[in-house]
Amino acid sequence: MKVRRSGLVLDGLVILGWFLVTGVLGGLLWWQLADLPEVTRFQGRAVLQPTELTKEVSIDGWFFVIAVVGGVLGGVVLSAWRRRDPVVTVLLVTAGAVLAAYAMLATGQVVGPDEQTAVLRAAADGATAPMQLAPHAPGVVWVWPAAAALGSLILLWLTPQRDASEDRPASQVDEASQSPA
């Protein structure tokens, strides 16, 4: 029992570590790919010009794409690697993907520009600043765990089930086959 628990803890640490690293890498990729809109100071307020609105959508769009690819890839790879307990694996993968989503958000906030209102506070009218790298649709954060769980479940559905006798030692299999039915 102790060996199984320590194996589970090690597997959990590997899965969480995987998703932490992919979340940080995803945040760096998001920062590079998202075309940040320029916010303009106008009459003491920060406003977004109509031509910049499409760029605002790209922030959420790139987060979504990176989260889907990272989530499904992580779900499939980690579920293929850890086949001992599929239910626990799906739960660990989903929890790890929540960590990845928040690591991606935090990385984007750290490497991206400062909040535009703070930058433009002391600026003159007409000054511009890039918008902060943050999703505008709060539900997009949950794409990571949903995609990871989906990737994990797809692998489980496509993998043939193992016979329970494969997990038992040969002596127990022989005893079970010799007992009367």
C-alpha positions in Angstrom: 0.0 0.0 0.0 2.8 2.4 0.8 4.6 1.7 -2.5 1.3 2.5 -4.4 0.8 5.7 -2.4 4.4 6.9 -3.1 4.0 6.0 -6.7 0.8 8.0 -6.9 2.5 11.0 -5.2 5.4 10.8 -7.7 3.0 10.5 -10.6 1.1 13.5 -9.3 4.2 15.6 -9.0 5.3 14.7 -12.5 1.9 15.6 -13.9 1.7 18.9 -12.0 5.3 19.7 -13.1 4.5 18.9 -16.7 1.5 21.3 -16.7 3.4 24.0 -14.8 6.2 24.0 -17.4 3.7 23.9 -20.3 1.7 26.7 -18.7 4.7 28.9 -18.5 5.8 28.0 -22.0 2.2 28.7 -23.2 2.3 32.1 -21.5 5.5 33.0 -23.3 4.0 31.8 -26.6 0.8 33.7 -26.0 2.8 36.9 -25.4 4.6 36.4 -28.7 1.6 35.5 -30.8 -1.2 37.8 -29.5 -1.3 41.1 -31.4 -2.0 43.5 -28.5 -4.3 46.5 -29.3 -3.1 50.0 -28.7 -5.2 52.0 -26.1 -5.3 55.8 -26.7 -5.7 58.4 -24.0 -8.6 60.7 -24.9 -10.1 63.3 -22.6 -8.5 61.8 -19.5 -9.7 58.2 -20.3 -8.2 55.2 -22.0 -10.2 54.3 -25.1 -9.9 51.6 -27.7 -10.2 52.8 -31.3 -12.6 50.7 -33.5 -9.7 49.5 -35.6 -8.0 48.0 -32.5 -11.1 45.9 -31.5 -10.1 42.9 -33.6 -6.8 42.7 -31.9 -8.6 42.5 -28.6 -10.3 39.3 -29.8 -6.9 37.9 -30.7 -5.8 37.9 -27.1 -8.6 35.4 -26.2 -8.2 33.5 -29.5 -4.6 32.8 -29.0 -5.1 31.8 -25.3 -7.8 29.4 -26.5 -5.7 27.8 -29.3 -2.7 27.4 -27.0 -4.8 25.9 -24.2 -6.6 23.4 -26.5 -3.3 22.2 -28.0 -1.5 22.1 -24.6 -4.4 20.5 -22.8 -5.1 17.8 -25.4 -1.4 17.0 -25.8 -0.9 16.8 -22.1 -3.9 14.7 -21.5 -3.0 12.2 -24.2 0.7 12.0 -23.3 0.3 11.8 -19.6 -2.6 9.3 -19.8 -0.5 7.1 -22.1 2.4 7.3 -19.7 0.4 6.6 -16.5 -2.0 3.7 -17.1 -2.2 2.3 -13.6 -5.4 4.0 -12.5 -7.3 5.8 -15.3 -9.7 7.6 -13.0 -6.9 9.0 -10.8 -5.0 9.9 -14.0 -7.9 11.9 -15.4 -8.3 13.8 -12.1 -4.6 14.5 -11.9 -4.4 15.7 -15.5 -7.4 17.9 -15.0 -6.0 19.4 -11.8 -2.6 19.9 -13.5 -4.3 21.7 -16.4 -6.0 24.1 -14.0 -2.4 24.9 -12.8 -1.3 25.3 -16.4 -4.1 27.8 -17.1 -3.1 30.0 -14.2 0.6 29.6 -14.9 -0.1 30.8 -18.5 -2.1 33.8 -17.1 0.5 34.7 -14.6 3.3 34.4 -17.2 1.4 36.6 -19.7 0.9 39.2 -17.0 4.6 39.2 -16.0 6.1 39.4 -19.5 3.4 41.4 -21.1 2.9 45.2 -20.8 1.7 46.9 -17.7 -1.9 47.9 -17.3 -2.7 50.5 -19.9 -4.6 52.8 -17.5 -1.6 53.0 -15.2 0.7 53.7 -18.2 -1.6 56.4 -19.6 -2.5 58.1 -16.3 0.1 60.8 -16.6 0.3 60.9 -20.4 -1.1 63.6 -22.7 -4.2 63.2 -24.9 -3.3 61.1 -28.0 -0.7 59.0 -26.2 -1.0 55.2 -26.8 0.0 52.2 -24.8 -0.4 48.5 -25.5 -3.3 46.7 -23.8 -2.4 44.4 -20.9 -2.1 40.7 -21.9 -5.2 39.3 -20.1 -8.2 37.4 -21.5 -11.5 39.3 -21.7 -13.7 36.2 -21.7 -13.2 34.7 -18.3 -14.4 31.3 -19.4 -11.5 30.9 -21.7 -9.3 30.0 -18.7 -11.2 26.7 -18.3 -10.3 25.6 -21.8 -7.0 24.1 -20.4 -8.7 21.6 -18.0 -11.5 20.8 -20.4 -9.1 20.0 -23.2 -6.8 18.0 -21.0 -9.7 15.9 -19.6 -10.9 15.4 -23.1 -7.5 14.3 -24.4 -7.2 11.9 -21.4 -10.6 10.5 -21.9 -10.2 10.1 -25.7 -7.0 8.0 -25.0 -8.9 5.9 -22.5 -11.8 5.3 -24.9 -9.4 4.3 -27.7 -7.2 2.0 -25.6 -8.4 -1.5 -25.3 -9.2 -2.6 -21.8 -6.7 -4.9 -20.1 -7.8 -8.2 -18.5 -7.7 -8.0 -14.7 -5.6 -11.2 -14.6 -2.7 -9.3 -16.3 -2.3 -7.2 -13.2 -2.0 -10.2 -10.8 1.1 -12.3 -10.3 1.2 -15.6 -12.2 0.7 -17.7 -9.0 -2.6 -16.0 -8.3 -3.8 -16.4 -11.9 -3.0 -20.2 -11.7 -4.9 -20.5 -8.5 -7.9 -18.7 -9.9 -8.0 -20.8 -13.0 -7.9 -24.1 -10.9 -10.6 -23.2 -8.5 -14.0 -24.8 -9.2 -16.7 -22.5 -10.6 
